[in-house]
Amino acid sequence: MNENEIEKKFSTGVVSATIWKNKGTDKEGKETEFRTITIDRRYQDKNEEWKSTSSMRINDLPKVVLVSNKAYEYLVLKDAE
């Protein structure tokens, strides 16, 4: 059984990094917890509906770096506590 929940989200403009807390079982059947990160960009389609994509434009890359660094910093400092 896998459960996923959002733990933290970092956004700048339309680019965001989301940290997911995942729960599952390992090969021995023991419960385990791990974190994953998704990075996406929001945009409006031709009908002005908001959508999400993992494709980035060149001008999005500095924002990707920023939210990635924030996510990394959060996870490293959290583990240090």
DSSP file (Angstrom, degrees, kcal/mol; ACC not computed):
  #  RESIDUE AA STRUCTURE BP1 BP2  ACC     N-H-->O    O-->H-N    N-H-->O    O-->H-N    TCO  KAPPA ALPHA  PHI   PSI    X-CA   Y-CA   Z-CA
    1    1 A M              0   0    0      0, 0.0     2,-0.4     0, 0.0     0, 0.0   0.000 360.0 360.0 360.0 128.2    0.0    0.0    0.0
    2    2 A N        -     0   0    0     22,-0.1     2,-0.4    20,-0.0    22,-0.2  -0.931 360.0-174.3-113.5 135.6    1.4    3.4   -1.0
    3    3 A E  E     -A   23   0A   0     20,-2.1    20,-2.6    -2,-0.4     2,-0.4  -0.993   3.2-169.9-126.3 136.6    0.3    6.7    0.4
    4    4 A N  E     +A   22   0A   0     -2,-0.4     2,-0.3    18,-0.2    18,-0.2  -0.984   9.0 169.6-126.3 137.5    1.5   10.1   -0.8
    5    5 A E  E     -A   21   0A   0     16,-1.8    16,-3.2    -2,-0.4     2,-0.4  -0.996  39.2-105.2-143.9 148.3    0.9   13.5    0.7
    6    6 A I  E     +A   20   0A   0     -2,-0.3    14,-0.2    14,-0.2     3,-0.1  -0.564  33.7 175.6 -71.9 127.9    2.3   16.9    0.1
    7    7 A E  E     -     0   0A   0     12,-3.1     2,-0.3     1,-0.4    13,-0.2   0.804  65.5  -9.7 -97.4 -41.3    4.8   17.9    2.8
    8    8 A K  E     -A   19   0A   0     11,-1.4    11,-3.3     2,-0.0    -1,-0.4  -0.989  55.8-156.9-158.6 149.6    6.0   21.2    1.4
    9    9 A K  E     -A   18   0A   0     -2,-0.3     2,-0.5     9,-0.2     9,-0.2  -0.999   2.1-165.4-136.4 134.3    5.8   23.3   -1.7
   10   10 A F  E     +A   17   0A   0      7,-2.8     7,-2.8    -2,-0.4     2,-0.4  -0.978  17.2 178.3-117.7 127.5    8.1   26.0   -3.0
   11   11 A S  E     +A   16   0A   0     -2,-0.5     2,-0.3     5,-0.2     5,-0.2  -0.962  21.1 178.3-132.4 147.3    6.9   28.3   -5.8
   12   12 A T  E >  S-A   15   0A   0      3,-2.5     3,-1.8    -2,-0.4     2,-0.3  -0.880  73.3 -45.1-142.7 112.1    8.2   31.3   -7.7
   13   13 A G  T 3  S-     0   0    0     -2,-0.3     0, 0.0     1,-0.2     0, 0.0  -0.506 123.1 -22.0  64.1-127.7    5.9   32.5  -10.3
   14   14 A V  T 3  S+     0   0    0     -2,-0.3    28,-2.4    -3,-0.1     2,-0.4   0.436 120.0  89.1 -96.4   0.1    4.5   29.6  -12.3
   15   15 A V  E <   +AB  12  41A   0     -3,-1.8    -3,-2.5    26,-0.2     2,-0.3  -0.826  53.8 172.5-101.8 135.3    7.4   27.1  -11.4
   16   16 A S  E     -AB  11  40A   0     24,-2.5    24,-2.2    -2,-0.4     2,-0.5  -0.982  27.2-150.0-141.8 154.0    7.1   25.0   -8.2
   17   17 A A  E     -AB  10  39A   0     -7,-2.8    -7,-2.8    -2,-0.3     2,-0.5  -0.994  19.0-162.5-119.7 125.5    8.9   22.2   -6.5
   18   18 A T  E     -AB   9  38A   0     20,-2.9    20,-2.2    -2,-0.5     2,-0.6  -0.932   7.9-149.3-112.8 129.5    6.7   19.9   -4.4
   19   19 A I  E     -AB   8  37A   0    -11,-3.3   -12,-3.1    -2,-0.5   -11,-1.4  -0.868  16.6-158.9 -97.5 124.7    8.1   17.6   -1.7
   20   20 A W  E     -AB   6  36A   0     16,-3.3    16,-1.7    -2,-0.6     2,-0.6  -0.869  11.5-144.7-106.1 134.5    6.0   14.5   -1.3
   21   21 A K  E     -AB   5  35A   0    -16,-3.2   -16,-1.8    -2,-0.4     2,-0.4  -0.889  25.8-165.4 -94.5 120.6    6.0   12.3    1.8
   22   22 A N  E     -AB   4  34A   0     12,-3.3    12,-2.2    -2,-0.6     2,-0.4  -0.875  10.9-166.9-112.3 138.8    5.6    8.7    0.6
   23   23 A K  E     +AB   3  33A   0    -20,-2.6   -20,-2.1    -2,-0.4     2,-0.3  -0.975  27.6 128.5-122.3 138.8    4.7    5.7    2.7
   24   24 A G  E     - B   0  32A   0      8,-2.3     8,-2.9    -2,-0.4     2,-0.4  -0.845  51.2 -85.8-160.9-163.3    5.0    2.2    1.5
   25   25 A T  E     - B   0  31A   0      6,-0.3     6,-0.2    -2,-0.3     2,-0.1  -0.956  31.4-136.4-124.7 145.4    6.4   -1.2    2.3
   26   26 A D    >   -     0   0    0      4,-2.5     3,-1.9    -2,-0.4     6,-0.0  -0.191  43.9 -81.6 -87.5-173.7    9.9   -2.6    1.6
   27   27 A K  T 3  S+     0   0    0      1,-0.3    -1,-0.1     2,-0.1    -2,-0.0   0.775 131.2  52.5 -62.1 -27.3   10.8   -6.0    0.2
   28   28 A E  T 3  S-     0   0    0      2,-0.1    -1,-0.3     3,-0.0     3,-0.1   0.454 120.6-107.6 -88.2  -0.2   10.5   -7.5    3.7
   29   29 A G  S <  S+     0   0    0     -3,-1.9     2,-0.2     1,-0.3    -2,-0.1   0.527  72.5 141.2  88.2   5.9    7.0   -6.1    4.2
   30   30 A K        -     0   0    0      1,-0.1    -4,-2.5    -5,-0.0    -1,-0.3  -0.561  58.7-106.1 -81.9 145.6    8.1   -3.4    6.7
   31   31 A E  E     -B   25   0A   0     -6,-0.2     2,-0.3    -2,-0.2    -6,-0.3  -0.468  44.7-178.4 -68.3 141.1    6.5    0.0    6.5
   32   32 A T  E     -B   24   0A   0     -8,-2.9    -8,-2.3    -2,-0.1     2,-0.4  -0.946  17.5-150.7-139.8 159.4    8.9    2.6    5.2
   33   33 A E  E     +B   23   0A   0     -2,-0.3     2,-0.3   -10,-0.2   -10,-0.2  -0.996  21.5 161.1-133.9 137.2    8.8    6.4    4.5
   34   34 A F  E     -B   22   0A   0    -12,-2.2   -12,-3.3    -2,-0.4     2,-0.4  -0.965  29.1-122.9-150.0 164.0   10.7    8.4    1.9
   35   35 A R  E     -B   21   0A   0     -2,-0.3     2,-0.3   -14,-0.2   -14,-0.2  -0.868  21.1-177.1-113.2 144.3   10.5   11.7    0.2
   36   36 A T  E     -B   20   0A   0    -16,-1.7   -16,-3.3    -2,-0.4     2,-0.4  -0.931  14.1-143.0-131.8 160.1   10.3   12.5   -3.6
   37   37 A I  E     -B   19   0A   0     -2,-0.3     2,-0.4   -18,-0.2   -18,-0.2  -0.984   9.5-168.1-127.7 133.3   10.3   15.9   -5.4
   38   38 A T  E     -B   18   0A   0    -20,-2.2   -20,-2.9    -2,-0.4     2,-0.4  -0.945   5.7-159.6-116.4 144.9    8.3   16.9   -8.4
   39   39 A I  E     +B   17   0A   0     -2,-0.4     2,-0.3   -22,-0.2   -22,-0.2  -0.987  21.5 162.1-122.5 129.2    9.0   20.1  -10.4
   40   40 A D  E     -B   16   0A   0    -24,-2.2   -24,-2.5    -2,-0.4     2,-0.4  -0.944  30.7-136.4-144.5 167.7    6.3   21.6  -12.6
   41   41 A R  E     -BC  15  53A   0     12,-2.9    12,-2.0    -2,-0.3     2,-0.3  -0.987  18.4-142.6-125.4 132.3    5.3   24.7  -14.5
   42   42 A R  E     + C   0  52A   0    -28,-2.4     2,-0.3    -2,-0.4    10,-0.2  -0.694  27.7 163.8 -92.2 147.1    1.7   26.0  -14.6
   43   43 A Y  E     - C   0  51A   0      8,-1.9     8,-3.2    -2,-0.3     2,-0.5  -0.976  35.9-113.8-154.5 162.2    0.3   27.6  -17.7
   44   44 A Q  E     - C   0  50A   0     -2,-0.3     6,-0.2     6,-0.2    -2,-0.0  -0.885  29.3-142.2-102.8 132.7   -3.1   28.6  -19.2
   45   45 A D    >   -     0   0    0      4,-2.5     3,-2.3    -2,-0.5    -1,-0.0  -0.137  41.7 -81.5 -80.5-175.6   -4.2   26.7  -22.3
   46   46 A K  T 3  S+     0   0    0      1,-0.3    -1,-0.1     2,-0.1    -2,-0.0   0.710 133.7  53.6 -64.3 -19.1   -6.1   28.4  -25.2
   47   47 A N  T 3  S-     0   0    0      2,-0.1    -1,-0.3     0, 0.0     3,-0.1   0.272 119.1-112.6 -94.0   9.4   -9.3   28.1  -23.2
   48   48 A E  S <  S+     0   0    0     -3,-2.3     2,-0.4     1,-0.3    -2,-0.1   0.756  70.3 143.4  63.2  28.3   -7.7   29.9  -20.3
   49   49 A E        -     0   0    0      1,-0.0    -4,-2.5     0, 0.0     2,-0.3  -0.814  55.0-113.8 -94.9 139.1   -7.8   26.8  -18.1
   50   50 A W  E     +C   44   0A   0     -2,-0.4     2,-0.3    -6,-0.2    -6,-0.2  -0.552  41.7 173.6 -76.4 133.1   -4.8   26.2  -15.8
   51   51 A K  E     -C   43   0A   0     -8,-3.2    -8,-1.9    -2,-0.3     2,-0.3  -0.779  21.4-133.5-129.5 173.0   -2.7   23.2  -16.7
   52   52 A S  E     +C   42   0A   0     -2,-0.3     2,-0.3   -10,-0.2   -10,-0.2  -0.980  21.9 173.8-133.7 144.6    0.6   21.8  -15.4
   53   53 A T  E     -C   41   0A   0    -12,-2.0   -12,-2.9    -2,-0.3    -2,-0.0  -0.978  35.0-143.0-145.4 157.0    3.6   20.4  -17.2
   54   54 A S  S    S+     0   0    0     -2,-0.3     2,-0.4   -14,-0.2   -12,-0.1   0.423  75.8 103.1 -97.0  -1.2    7.1   19.2  -16.5
   55   55 A S        -     0   0    0    -14,-0.1     2,-0.3     1,-0.0    -2,-0.1  -0.667  58.3-160.0 -82.0 134.7    8.5   20.8  -19.6
   56   56 A M        -     0   0    0     -2,-0.4     2,-0.2   -16,-0.0    -2,-0.1  -0.834  11.3-136.0-116.6 152.5   10.3   24.0  -19.0
   57   57 A R    >>  -     0   0    0     -2,-0.3     3,-1.6     1,-0.1     4,-0.7  -0.615  37.3-101.7 -96.5 165.2   11.2   27.0  -21.2
   58   58 A I  G >4 S+     0   0    0      1,-0.3     3,-1.0    -2,-0.2    -1,-0.1   0.868 123.0  53.5 -57.7 -38.5   14.7   28.6  -21.1
   59   59 A N  G 34 S+     0   0    0      1,-0.2     4,-0.4     2,-0.1    -1,-0.3   0.642 101.8  61.4 -73.1 -13.0   13.5   31.5  -18.9
   60   60 A D  G X> S+     0   0    0     -3,-1.6     4,-2.2     1,-0.2     3,-0.5   0.692  82.3  83.6 -81.4 -19.4   12.1   29.0  -16.4
   61   61 A L  H <X S+     0   0    0     -3,-1.0     4,-2.4    -4,-0.7     5,-0.2   0.865  86.1  51.3 -59.8 -41.7   15.5   27.4  -15.7
   62   62 A P  H 3> S+     0   0    0      0, 0.0     4,-2.1     0, 0.0    -1,-0.3   0.882 112.1  49.4 -61.3 -33.7   16.6   30.0  -13.1
   63   63 A K  H <> S+     0   0    0     -3,-0.5     4,-2.7    -4,-0.4     5,-0.3   0.873 108.0  53.3 -70.2 -37.1   13.3   29.4  -11.3
   64   64 A V  H  X S+     0   0    0     -4,-2.2     4,-2.3     2,-0.2     5,-0.2   0.925 109.5  48.9 -61.1 -44.5   13.8   25.7  -11.4
   65   65 A V  H  X S+     0   0    0     -4,-2.4     4,-2.6     2,-0.2    -2,-0.2   0.928 111.8  49.7 -60.3 -45.7   17.2   26.1   -9.8
   66   66 A L  H  X S+     0   0    0     -4,-2.1     4,-2.2     1,-0.2    -2,-0.2   0.949 114.6  41.1 -61.2 -52.2   15.7   28.3   -7.1
   67   67 A V  H  X S+     0   0    0     -4,-2.7     4,-2.2     1,-0.2    -1,-0.2   0.845 114.7  53.4 -68.9 -31.7   12.9   26.0   -6.1
   68   68 A S  H  X S+     0   0    0     -4,-2.3     4,-2.6    -5,-0.3    -1,-0.2   0.922 109.6  47.9 -65.3 -44.0   15.2   23.0   -6.4
   69   69 A N  H  X S+     0   0    0     -4,-2.6     4,-2.9    -5,-0.2    -2,-0.2   0.896 111.4  50.6 -63.5 -40.1   17.7   24.6   -4.0
   70   70 A K  H  X S+     0   0    0     -4,-2.2     4,-2.5     2,-0.2    -1,-0.2   0.915 111.5  47.8 -64.1 -42.3   14.9   25.5   -1.6
   71   71 A A  H  X S+     0   0    0     -4,-2.2     4,-2.3     2,-0.2    -2,-0.2   0.925 113.6  47.5 -63.8 -44.1   13.6   21.9   -1.6
   72   72 A Y  H  X S+     0   0    0     -4,-2.6     4,-2.7     2,-0.2     5,-0.2   0.932 112.1  49.6 -62.3 -46.5   17.1   20.5   -1.1
   73   73 A E  H  X S+     0   0    0     -4,-2.9     4,-2.7     1,-0.2     5,-0.3   0.921 110.7  50.8 -58.6 -45.5   17.8   22.9    1.7
   74   74 A Y  H  X S+     0   0    0     -4,-2.5     4,-2.2     1,-0.2    -1,-0.2   0.932 113.2  44.7 -58.0 -48.0   14.5   22.0    3.4
   75   75 A L  H  X S+     0   0    0     -4,-2.3     4,-2.1     2,-0.2    -2,-0.2   0.902 114.5  47.5 -67.1 -41.8   15.2   18.3    3.2
   76   76 A V  H  X S+     0   0    0     -4,-2.7     4,-1.2     2,-0.2    -2,-0.2   0.927 115.5  44.6 -66.6 -44.8   18.9   18.6    4.4
   77   77 A L  H  X S+     0   0    0     -4,-2.7     4,-0.7    -5,-0.2    -1,-0.2   0.860 111.4  54.3 -68.9 -33.5   18.0   20.8    7.3
   78   78 A K  H >< S+     0   0    0     -4,-2.2     3,-0.9    -5,-0.3    -1,-0.2   0.910 108.4  48.8 -63.9 -42.7   15.0   18.7    8.3
   79   79 A D  H 3< S+     0   0    0     -4,-2.1    -1,-0.2     1,-0.2    -2,-0.2   0.767 105.6  59.3 -68.1 -25.0   17.3   15.6    8.4
   80   80 A A  H 3<        0   0    0     -4,-1.2    -1,-0.2     1,-0.2    -2,-0.2   0.657 360.0 360.0 -77.9 -15.8   19.8   17.4   10.6
   81   81 A E    <<        0   0    0     -3,-0.9    -1,-0.2    -4,-0.7    -2,-0.1   0.495 360.0 360.0 -70.3 360.0   17.2   18.1   13.3
